[in-house]
Amino acid sequence: MSAKHTSKLAAMSSVSMAISIAATSLLIANPSVASSRRSQYNYQPQATQTRFSSPQSIPTQSAPTQVAQVFRSTLSLPAGQAIATKINRPDTLYIATGETVAASLLVAQDIVAKNGTVLIPAGAVIEGQFVPVEGGSMFVSQRFTSRGATVSLQAQSALINDMKDPRETGAGAILTDAGIGGAAGAVLGGVLRGNVQIVDILGGAAAAVLVGNVTAPQVTVIEPNAVINVVTKQTITFAVRDDF
């Protein structure tokens, strides 16, 4: 090979290398051009496929489930409401002056709201105390129990006047203290009905007994059948539940 031919091949090789380097630099500087060119040569159209689900795979829509709902409304028993009660014991209660006695009362009749709902039924138990006040005693409540629930209750009765202890001022007590037997007592009763002064009949010793009964101690007497009205001092709110 001649030197002229060899020189020609070397020149062509140098030109090809320069073109290759320039092309590579262009692709690096503009990657979008390379991507565009690749997509032109590599693009292959793909057939669109439509998939159909089998009837068994289609979910069924169930009917909506009805859920029971609970609604709560409130009713109030206002302050100043009178509640008729009776003492919860079969015998008479005697309360001495200055004495505090724990006791329970039974609601005598239903306490009903304006819409007819029974708020406190008859038979509900009110717990509290008979406390001493000027002239007698007063019942002060602490709570009441009804339908298995216990609720705080601020209420009180009016004054229950005291009296001479009837256990010491009755005719039977007088005759017993005087030492007078049954037969003499019957005679004495007949004489008294004739408006004869008892002092003239009994004499000095028996008269002293009568004077002692006049000074018998004061007590508050609570009979089992006596109605005691307690009046609320607060508003009580009741929650009423309605299920549907």
Residue pairs with C-beta under 8 A, 6 or more apart in sequence:
26 33
27 33
27 34
68 243
68 244
69 244
70 241
70 242
70 243
70 244
71 241
71 242
71 244
72 239
72 240
72 241
72 242
73 239
73 240
73 242
74 237
74 238
74 239
74 240
75 113
75 115
75 117
75 119
75 237
75 238
75 240
76 113
76 235
76 236
76 237
76 238
77 111
77 113
77 119
77 120
77 232
77 235
77 236
77 237
77 238
78 232
78 235
79 232
79 233
79 234
79 235
80 231
80 232
81 111
81 231
81 232
82 229
82 230
82 231
83 107
83 111
83 120
83 126
83 155
83 229
83 230
83 231
83 232
84 107
84 108
84 109
84 227
84 228
84 229
85 105
85 106
85 107
85 108
85 126
85 227
85 228
85 229
85 230
86 105
86 106
86 108
86 224
86 225
86 226
86 227
86 228
87 93
87 103
87 104
87 105
87 106
87 222
87 223
87 224
87 226
87 228
88 103
88 104
88 105
88 106
88 125
89 103
89 224
90 224
91 224
92 221
92 222
92 223
92 224
93 101
93 103
93 130
93 221
93 222
94 165
94 167
94 219
94 220
94 221
94 222
95 101
95 130
95 132
95 137
95 162
95 219
95 220
95 221
95 222
96 217
96 219
97 132
97 162
97 217
97 218
97 219
98 132
99 130
99 132
100 129
100 130
100 131
100 132
101 129
101 130
102 127
102 128
102 129
103 128
103 129
103 130
103 139
103 222
104 125
104 126
104 127
104 128
105 125
105 126
105 128
105 139
105 141
105 228
105 230
106 122
106 123
106 124
106 125
106 126
107 120
107 121
107 122
107 123
107 124
107 125
107 126
107 144
107 146
108 122
108 227
109 122
110 118
110 120
110 121
110 122
111 118
111 119
111 120
111 121
112 118
112 119
113 119
113 238
117 240
119 236
119 238
120 144
120 146
121 146
121 147
124 144
124 145
124 146
125 144
125 145
125 146
126 141
126 143
126 144
126 153
126 155
126 230
127 141
127 142
127 143
127 144
127 145
128 139
128 140
128 141
128 142
128 143
129 139
129 140
129 142
130 137
130 138
130 139
130 140
130 160
130 220
130 222
131 137
131 138
131 139
131 140
133 159
135 159
135 161
135 162
136 159
136 160
136 161
136 162
136 220
137 159
137 160
137 162
137 220
138 156
138 157
138 158
138 159
138 160
139 156
139 157
139 160
139 228
139 230
140 155
140 156
140 157
141 153
141 154
141 155
141 156
141 230
142 152
142 153
143 150
143 151
143 152
143 153
144 150
144 151
144 153
145 151
151 236
153 232
153 234
153 236
154 232
154 233
154 234
155 230
155 231
155 232
155 233
156 230
156 231
156 233
157 228
157 229
157 230
157 231
158 229
158 231
160 220
160 222
160 228
161 220
162 218
162 219
162 220
162 221
163 218
163 219
163 220
163 221
164 213
164 214
164 216
164 217
164 218
164 219
165 216
165 217
165 218
165 219
166 221
167 173
168 213
168 216
168 217
169 213
169 214
169 216
171 189
173 213
174 209
174 210
174 213
175 185
175 188
177 209
177 212
177 213
178 202
178 205
178 206
178 209
178 210
180 188
180 206
188 198
188 201
188 202
191 201
192 198
192 201
198 206
198 207
198 210
199 207
199 210
202 209
202 210
222 228
